[in-house]
């Protein structure tokens, strides 16, 4: 296998894995937020999605445009751009992409964000541009009215809006990945292959662009762990271990924290306080670290 074949098979395969991870992280950030108020939250969503989709576009351009007769340096220089719309236009010259206005508008928003809004503001008027752009997109495309009067007039983001955004991202990503698969077959490459049980696997192989299934899985496993009566050494050990005195009235917060890093942070102070009340917190930590460890028999 020559250098070019190695590049297109392995290096671009790694690039696809990275692209999927960025897209996953952007959608996971969207999944975990409760409002559209904080610019840092929206920055994290748009940054990850813009990087992931840009990388996916560039992989497609390489597969569509590169030939043995092309000047490799000039070709690589042509890819040094963050103009997502220009990259999309290059692909459209080669193949048809079934995207509608809402998808093109979303890509345009990502392109403007990555070229301009992701940098630190140089003037007062530039502050929160990414937030304003994201608000405007959601109000226009999904008729989702957003109030942003901190602290009491903030609109809560709902699951319907999250799914709508995920659906738009999914259509863009699936369309581009379909082109990538077709080109890989045409060129006898396996660039399109990703690990099934990875972030990229969820995006490209499973074609999932929200985290509803993960939420359901956590709840079903919780029900199983609480109610299962069969003998199993880990479960028996858990059931025999004295629980900490968390607040029963906060049960919904505890359940929601299982699928959210930020919601876990809300409860960590309570956990630390409970550990301070223990006579031997170090022994408790050792027990907790044993639970779930492979090869441990209780």
C-alpha positions in Angstrom: 0.0 0.0 0.0 1.5 3.3 -1.1 1.6 6.6 0.9 -1.5 8.1 -0.7 -3.5 4.9 -0.1 -2.3 4.9 3.6 -3.4 8.5 3.9 -6.8 8.0 2.5 -7.5 4.7 4.4 -6.0 5.3 7.8 -5.4 9.0 8.3 -8.8 10.0 6.9 -10.3 7.2 8.9 -8.8 8.7 12.0 -10.1 12.1 10.9 -13.6 10.6 10.5 -13.4 9.3 14.1 -12.4 12.7 15.3 -15.2 14.4 13.3 -17.8 12.1 14.9 -16.4 12.7 18.4 -16.7 16.5 17.9 -20.3 16.2 16.6 -21.2 13.9 19.5 -19.7 16.3 22.0 -21.7 19.2 20.5 -25.0 17.3 20.7 -24.2 16.1 24.2 -23.6 19.6 25.3 -27.0 20.6 23.8 -28.6 17.7 25.6 -27.3 18.7 29.0 -28.3 22.4 29.0 -31.5 23.7 30.5 -31.6 27.2 29.0 -30.1 29.2 26.1 -28.9 32.0 28.3 -25.2 31.2 28.9 -22.9 32.1 26.0 -20.4 29.5 27.2 -22.9 26.7 26.8 -23.8 27.9 23.3 -20.2 28.3 22.4 -19.5 24.7 23.4 -22.3 23.5 21.2 -21.4 25.5 18.1 -17.7 25.0 18.4 -17.9 21.2 18.5 -20.5 21.0 15.8 -18.6 23.4 13.5 -15.3 21.6 13.9 -16.9 18.2 13.4 -18.9 19.1 10.3 -15.9 21.0 8.8 -13.7 18.0 9.2 -16.4 15.8 7.6 -16.7 18.2 4.6 -12.9 18.1 4.1 -12.8 14.3 4.1 -15.4 14.3 1.4 -13.5 16.9 -0.7 -10.4 14.8 -0.5 -12.2 11.7 -1.7 -14.0 13.6 -4.4 -11.3 15.8 -5.8 -7.9 14.3 -5.2 -6.2 12.3 -8.0 -2.6 11.1 -8.6 -2.1 14.0 -11.1 -3.0 16.8 -8.7 -0.5 19.1 -7.0 -0.7 17.9 -3.4 0.7 21.1 -1.9 -1.7 23.3 -3.7 -4.6 20.9 -2.9 -3.7 20.8 0.8 -3.5 24.7 0.9 -7.0 24.9 -0.6 -8.3 23.0 2.4 -6.8 25.5 4.9 -10.1 27.4 5.4 -12.9 27.6 7.9 -15.5 28.7 5.4 -17.9 25.9 5.8 -20.2 27.2 3.0 -17.3 27.3 0.5 -16.4 23.7 1.4 -20.0 22.6 0.9 -20.1 24.4 -2.4 -17.1 22.4 -3.6 -18.8 19.1 -2.8 -22.0 20.3 -4.5 -20.0 20.7 -7.7 -19.3 17.0 -7.7 -22.4 15.4 -6.2 -26.0 16.3 -5.2 -26.6 16.9 -1.5 -30.3 16.7 -0.5 -30.3 19.7 1.9 -33.1 22.3 2.3 -33.0 25.9 3.5 -33.0 25.0 7.2 -29.9 22.8 6.7 -28.0 25.4 4.6 -28.9 28.1 7.2 -27.6 26.0 10.0 -24.3 25.5 8.1 -24.1 29.2 7.4 -24.5 29.9 11.1 -21.7 27.5 11.9 -19.5 29.1 9.2 -20.0 32.6 10.6 -19.4 31.4 14.1 -16.2 29.6 13.3 -14.8 32.4 11.2 -15.7 35.3 13.5 -17.7 34.7 16.6 -15.4 32.1 18.3 -12.7 34.7 18.8 -12.6 37.0 21.9 -14.6 40.2 21.2 -12.7 43.3 20.2 -15.5 45.6 21.0 -18.5 45.8 23.3 -20.9 45.2 20.3 -19.3 41.8 19.6 -20.1 40.3 22.9 -22.5 37.3 22.8 -22.7 37.2 19.0 -22.8 33.5 18.9 -25.7 33.4 21.4 -27.6 36.0 19.4 -27.0 34.0 16.2 -28.2 30.8 17.8 -31.3 32.4 19.3 -32.1 34.0 15.9 -31.8 30.6 14.1 -34.1 28.8 16.6 -36.7 31.6 16.6 -36.7 31.7 12.8 -36.5 28.1 11.9 -38.5 26.5 14.7 -40.7 29.4 15.9 -39.2 29.0 19.4 -39.6 32.2 21.2 -36.7 32.9 23.5 -36.7 35.3 26.5 -33.3 36.1 27.9 -34.0 38.5 30.8 -31.7 37.2 33.5 -32.4 35.9 36.2 -36.2 35.4 36.1 -37.1 35.8 32.5 -35.1 33.0 30.9 -36.7 30.5 28.6 -36.2 26.9 29.4 -35.1 24.8 26.4 -37.4 21.8 25.9 -36.8 18.3 24.5 -38.8 19.2 21.3 -36.3 22.0 20.4 -33.3 19.8 21.2 -34.7 17.0 18.9 -35.4 19.6 16.2 -31.8 20.8 16.3 -30.5 17.2 16.4 -32.7 16.4 13.4 -31.1 19.2 11.4 -27.6 18.2 12.4 -28.5 14.5 11.6 -29.7 15.3 8.1 -26.5 17.3 7.3 -24.2 14.6 8.8 -26.0 11.6 7.3 -26.0 13.2 3.8 -22.3 13.9 4.0 -21.5 10.4 5.4 -23.5 8.8 2.6 -21.3 10.6 0.1 -18.2 9.5 2.0 -19.4 5.8 2.0 -20.1 5.9 -1.8 -16.7 7.5 -2.6 -15.0 5.0 -0.4 -16.5 2.1 -2.3 -15.7 3.8 -5.6 -12.1 4.1 -4.7 -11.9 0.7 -3.0 -11.1 2.3 0.4 -12.4 1.6 3.9 -12.2 5.2 5.1 -15.9 5.1 6.1 -15.3 2.4 8.8 -15.5 3.5 12.5 -15.7 1.7 15.8 -19.4 0.8 16.5 -19.1 1.4 20.3 -17.5 4.9 20.0 -18.7 8.4 19.8 -18.3 8.4 16.0 -20.1 5.0 15.9 -23.2 6.6 17.5 -23.2 9.4 15.0 -22.2 7.6 11.8 -23.2 3.9 12.3 -26.2 4.2 14.6 -27.3 7.5 13.1 -28.5 8.8 16.5 -28.4 12.6 17.1 -30.0 12.8 20.5 -29.5 11.0 23.8 -33.0 9.8 24.6 -31.9 6.1 24.4 -29.1 6.7 26.9 -31.5 8.4 29.3 -33.9 5.5 29.1 -31.1 3.0 29.5 -30.0 4.7 32.7 -33.5 4.7 34.1 -34.1 1.1 33.2 -30.9 0.0 34.8 -31.7 2.0 37.9 -35.1 0.2 38.1 -33.3 -3.2 37.6 -30.6 -2.6 40.2 -33.2 -1.5 42.8 -35.7 -4.3 42.2 -33.8 -7.3 41.0 -34.0 -10.2 43.5 -31.6 -12.6 41.8 -28.2 -13.3 43.4 -25.3 -11.5 41.9 -22.2 -10.7 43.9 -22.0 -7.0 43.0 -25.7 -6.4 43.5 -25.8 -8.2 46.8 -22.9 -6.2 48.0 -24.6 -2.9 47.0 -27.8 -3.9 48.7 -26.0 -4.7 51.9 -24.0 -1.5 51.9 -25.5 1.3 54.1 -26.6 4.2 52.0 -25.7 7.8 52.7 -28.5 10.1 54.0 -29.3 12.0 50.8 -32.5 14.1 50.8 -35.4 11.9 49.5 -37.3 15.0 48.4 -34.5 15.6 45.8 -35.0 12.3 44.1 -35.7 13.8 40.6 -32.5 15.8 40.8 -30.5 12.7 41.7 -32.1 10.8 38.8 -31.4 13.6 36.3 -27.8 13.8 37.4 -27.1 10.3 36.1 -27.0 11.6 32.6 -25.6 15.1 33.1 -22.1 16.2 34.1 -23.4 19.6 35.2 -26.2 18.2 37.2 -23.7 16.0 39.0 -21.8 19.1 40.0 -25.0 20.5 41.7 -25.0 17.5 44.0 -21.3 17.1 44.7 -21.5 19.6 47.6 -24.1 17.5 49.3 -21.9 14.4 48.8 -18.9 16.2 50.2 -20.9 17.2 53.3 -22.2 13.7 53.8 -18.6 12.3 53.6 -17.4 14.9 56.2 -19.9 13.4 58.6 -18.5 9.9 58.2 -16.1 8.5 60.8 -13.9 6.8 58.2 -14.5 8.4 54.8 -11.4 6.7 53.4 -12.9 3.3 54.0 -16.1 4.3 52.3 -14.1 5.6 49.2 -12.3 2.2 49.0 -15.7 0.4 49.0 -17.1 2.7 46.3 -14.0 2.1 44.1 -14.5 -1.6 44.3 -18.1 -1.5 43.0 -17.9 -2.0 39.2 -14.3 -3.2 39.2 -13.7 -6.1 36.8 -12.5 -9.2 38.5 -13.6 -8.4 42.0 -15.6 -11.1 43.8 -17.5 -10.1 47.0 
